């Protein structure tokens, strides 16, 4: 079984092919030849039986928390230097730089 993200259920589920009564009837009518087509059946969600699978959305809160933890490991002076580089490259404004710098200097 393969795990995929089900868009309908909004969770990661086991996706598998579902064989119903119709498949057995067609297998009997075609002397078993229809069974060769089972690998072509689309996989379905084990909860809602839907076929809508996609990518799991990124949890932005967890990503921001991870970034903040990584930043908190750095020395405040090093963080100010990195902020200065961001300001010089135009990524952040002077006001944003001054606010962050003030917060970092308060932690020293």
Backbone bond lengths (Angstrom), bond angles and torsions (degrees), N, CA, C in turn:
res aa  C-N    CA-C-N  psi(-1)  N-CA   C-N-CA  omega(-1)  CA-C   N-CA-C  phi
1 X - - - 1.449 - - 1.525 109.44 -
2 X 1.311 114.85 148.68 1.458 120.88 179.42 1.520 108.94 -112.56
3 X 1.319 116.22 140.74 1.457 119.44 175.97 1.515 108.40 -95.30
4 X 1.320 115.09 132.93 1.456 122.69 179.73 1.515 108.82 -138.38
5 X 1.319 116.33 162.55 1.459 121.43 176.73 1.526 109.16 -89.28
6 X 1.315 116.63 117.16 1.465 122.14 179.04 1.528 108.74 -87.16
7 X 1.322 115.83 121.90 1.458 121.10 -179.32 1.529 110.56 -68.24
8 X 1.326 117.43 -36.55 1.469 121.28 -179.06 1.529 111.67 -68.00
9 X 1.332 117.22 -45.37 1.467 121.74 -177.50 1.522 112.66 -83.63
10 X 1.339 117.21 -18.40 1.462 123.57 -177.40 1.528 111.13 59.57
11 X 1.346 115.52 45.45 1.467 120.97 177.49 1.527 109.97 -159.85
12 X 1.309 115.73 165.34 1.464 121.40 176.87 1.521 107.85 -84.09
13 X 1.331 116.03 127.18 1.467 121.31 -175.80 1.525 110.15 -133.19
14 X 1.315 115.41 167.32 1.457 120.87 173.22 1.528 108.12 -81.92
15 X 1.319 116.53 124.76 1.458 120.94 178.41 1.521 108.63 -101.84
16 X 1.320 115.70 131.99 1.466 119.46 179.89 1.519 109.38 -147.09
17 X 1.301 115.42 161.93 1.463 121.08 177.17 1.530 108.56 -81.62
18 X 1.319 115.96 138.25 1.455 121.37 -178.74 1.524 108.43 -108.20
19 X 1.326 115.65 126.87 1.463 121.51 178.66 1.523 107.44 -107.43
20 X 1.323 115.33 119.84 1.458 120.01 -176.96 1.517 112.87 -105.12
21 X 1.306 115.18 -172.82 1.458 122.70 -179.33 1.525 110.39 -63.50
22 X 1.325 117.19 -35.86 1.457 121.12 179.95 1.515 112.24 -60.89
23 X 1.308 116.15 -36.17 1.466 119.79 178.37 1.524 110.42 -64.26
24 X 1.322 117.32 -41.93 1.467 120.66 179.63 1.538 111.31 -66.28
25 X 1.318 116.20 -39.60 1.466 119.45 178.66 1.535 110.20 -64.46
26 X 1.344 116.93 -45.03 1.460 120.24 179.07 1.527 111.28 -66.06
27 X 1.331 117.14 -34.66 1.468 119.82 177.99 1.524 110.39 -64.97
28 X 1.339 116.80 -39.64 1.466 120.13 177.96 1.527 111.64 -67.74
29 X 1.331 116.45 -41.26 1.467 120.42 -178.16 1.533 112.48 -68.95
30 X 1.321 116.65 -30.77 1.472 120.20 -176.76 1.522 111.96 -104.01
31 X 1.297 117.88 17.80 1.472 123.44 179.99 1.522 112.66 56.31
32 X 1.320 116.91 36.23 1.466 121.54 175.33 1.510 115.02 89.87
33 X 1.315 119.17 -6.09 1.471 121.31 -178.64 1.529 110.87 -65.08
34 X 1.315 117.42 -33.60 1.460 121.41 -179.27 1.528 111.46 -60.61
35 X 1.319 119.09 -26.60 1.468 122.08 -179.74 1.530 112.20 -62.70
36 X 1.332 117.11 -21.19 1.467 120.24 177.13 1.528 112.20 -67.89
37 X 1.323 116.82 -19.47 1.463 121.07 -178.38 1.529 113.88 -89.23
38 X 1.317 117.56 -6.08 1.468 120.42 -178.88 1.535 112.50 -57.17
39 X 1.338 120.30 -39.86 1.471 118.31 177.53 1.524 113.81 -62.12
40 X 1.316 118.09 -16.96 1.460 121.19 178.73 1.529 112.70 -87.27
41 X 1.314 118.07 -9.03 1.461 121.62 177.23 1.535 108.36 -62.86
42 X 1.319 116.57 142.37 1.465 119.67 178.07 1.526 109.88 -76.37
43 X 1.319 115.07 148.71 1.466 119.85 178.79 1.516 108.85 -76.94
44 X 1.325 114.57 148.12 1.453 120.85 -177.05 1.521 111.12 -125.11
45 X 1.314 115.26 154.49 1.462 122.21 177.41 1.527 108.63 -68.61
46 X 1.320 116.38 138.17 1.461 120.04 -178.94 1.529 112.44 -74.87
47 X 1.328 117.82 -12.50 1.461 120.78 -178.97 1.525 111.72 -99.97
48 X 1.351 116.43 -56.78 1.462 119.37 -174.53 1.523 113.26 -101.35
49 X 1.322 117.85 -3.91 1.469 124.19 -179.73 1.527 112.72 64.23
50 X 1.340 117.37 15.76 1.461 121.63 178.43 1.519 111.48 -82.59
51 X 1.324 115.72 167.00 1.461 121.02 179.98 1.524 111.49 -116.00
52 X 1.321 117.91 14.55 1.469 122.03 -178.54 1.518 110.04 -90.45
53 X 1.317 115.46 100.25 1.454 120.55 178.12 1.518 108.83 -115.78
54 X 1.303 116.39 150.11 1.458 120.79 179.71 1.511 110.16 -156.89
55 X 1.324 114.59 -163.35 1.462 120.34 178.84 1.511 109.41 -88.53
56 X 1.314 115.30 143.64 1.452 120.62 177.91 1.522 108.99 -71.37
57 X 1.345 117.78 129.83 1.459 119.37 179.56 1.526 111.03 -64.06
58 X 1.310 115.70 146.26 1.464 121.34 -179.89 1.518 108.38 -77.50
59 X 1.319 115.62 131.73 1.456 121.24 177.21 1.520 107.72 -80.54
60 X 1.342 116.60 101.11 1.462 120.99 -174.50 1.523 112.06 -65.71
61 X 1.319 118.18 -30.90 1.459 120.87 178.82 1.519 110.25 -64.68
62 X 1.345 116.94 -43.44 1.462 120.62 179.27 1.515 111.09 -66.02
63 X 1.329 117.66 -37.81 1.460 121.09 179.25 1.519 110.01 -66.17
64 X 1.342 117.34 -45.46 1.462 120.39 179.17 1.514 111.61 -63.73
65 X 1.320 117.59 -38.19 1.462 121.27 178.34 1.521 110.13 -64.22
66 X 1.330 116.80 -41.47 1.461 121.33 178.77 1.536 110.45 -63.06
67 X 1.332 116.76 -42.43 1.465 120.62 179.55 1.518 110.19 -64.63
68 X 1.324 116.69 -42.47 1.462 119.80 179.69 1.522 111.39 -64.17
69 X 1.343 117.84 -37.48 1.461 120.43 178.02 1.517 110.55 -65.23
70 X 1.338 116.38 -40.85 1.462 120.42 178.98 1.525 110.15 -64.40
71 X 1.329 116.53 -41.09 1.451 120.22 -179.46 1.524 111.63 -68.46
72 X 1.327 116.95 -34.56 1.465 120.05 -177.73 1.521 112.14 -69.42
73 X 1.337 117.46 -18.00 1.458 120.51 178.36 1.526 111.36 -75.25
74 X 1.353 116.76 -20.79 1.450 120.69 -177.84 1.524 110.85 -80.04
75 X 1.305 115.25 153.74 1.454 122.57 174.70 1.530 108.24 -65.74
76 X 1.337 118.53 140.32 1.470 119.91 -179.46 1.532 113.17 -56.49
77 X 1.318 117.67 -35.56 1.464 120.48 179.03 1.529 110.15 -65.28
78 X 1.336 116.60 -40.81 1.464 120.43 178.00 1.529 110.50 -64.93
79 X 1.309 116.20 -38.04 1.464 119.89 179.12 1.526 110.81 -66.16
80 X 1.348 116.88 -37.35 1.465 120.21 177.35 1.525 110.04 -65.20
81 X 1.330 116.79 -38.26 1.466 120.32 177.88 1.529 110.71 -63.57
82 X 1.331 116.19 -41.27 1.462 119.57 177.86 1.521 111.20 -65.53
83 X 1.343 116.20 -39.28 1.462 119.45 176.57 1.525 111.00 -62.81
84 X 1.335 116.39 -38.80 1.462 120.72 178.39 1.534 110.33 -61.53
85 X 1.331 116.42 -41.46 1.466 120.29 177.83 1.527 111.02 -63.44
86 X 1.339 116.48 -40.44 1.463 120.10 177.70 1.523 111.41 -64.10
87 X 1.338 116.15 -39.10 1.468 120.31 179.10 1.527 110.45 -66.25
88 X 1.335 116.19 -42.86 1.467 119.95 -178.94 1.526 111.94 -66.15
89 X 1.328 116.41 -32.31 1.463 119.26 179.72 1.528 112.21 -82.73
90 X 1.338 117.36 -6.28 1.460 120.89 176.19 1.512 114.36 88.18
91 X 1.328 117.69 9.17 1.463 120.59 -179.12 1.525 110.93 -74.75
92 X 1.332 116.35 -38.53 1.467 120.48 176.83 1.528 108.48 -121.01
93 X 1.322 115.55 157.97 1.463 120.32 -179.62 1.526 109.90 -86.44
94 X 1.312 115.10 169.37 1.468 120.38 179.14 1.527 110.38 -64.65
95 X 1.323 116.79 -37.01 1.472 119.72 179.06 1.527 111.10 -64.27
96 X 1.338 116.57 -44.10 1.469 120.19 177.97 1.529 110.40 -62.72
97 X 1.325 116.04 -40.11 1.463 120.37 178.66 1.520 110.52 -61.21
98 X 1.339 116.21 -46.24 1.471 119.88 -177.66 1.524 111.77 -64.86
99 X 1.343 116.95 -37.97 1.471 120.02 178.59 1.530 110.91 -63.75
100 X 1.343 116.36 -48.61 1.470 120.18 -179.85 1.518 110.80 -64.79
101 X 1.315 116.07 -39.99 1.468 120.28 -179.27 1.526 110.17 -62.10
102 X 1.343 116.26 -42.86 1.466 120.22 179.03 1.531 110.47 -61.72
103 X 1.341 116.93 -43.58 1.467 120.58 178.81 1.534 111.52 -62.29
104 X 1.328 115.69 -40.98 1.463 119.32 -179.39 1.515 111.97 -69.33
105 X 1.338 116.16 -37.46 1.466 119.07 179.18 1.536 110.91 -68.81
106 X 1.321 116.87 -28.93 1.467 120.25 177.11 1.531 112.49 -68.31
107 X 1.345 116.54 -24.27 1.471 119.83 -179.88 1.514 113.17 -80.85
108 X 1.325 116.50 -12.91 1.478 119.59 -178.42 1.509 110.58 -79.61
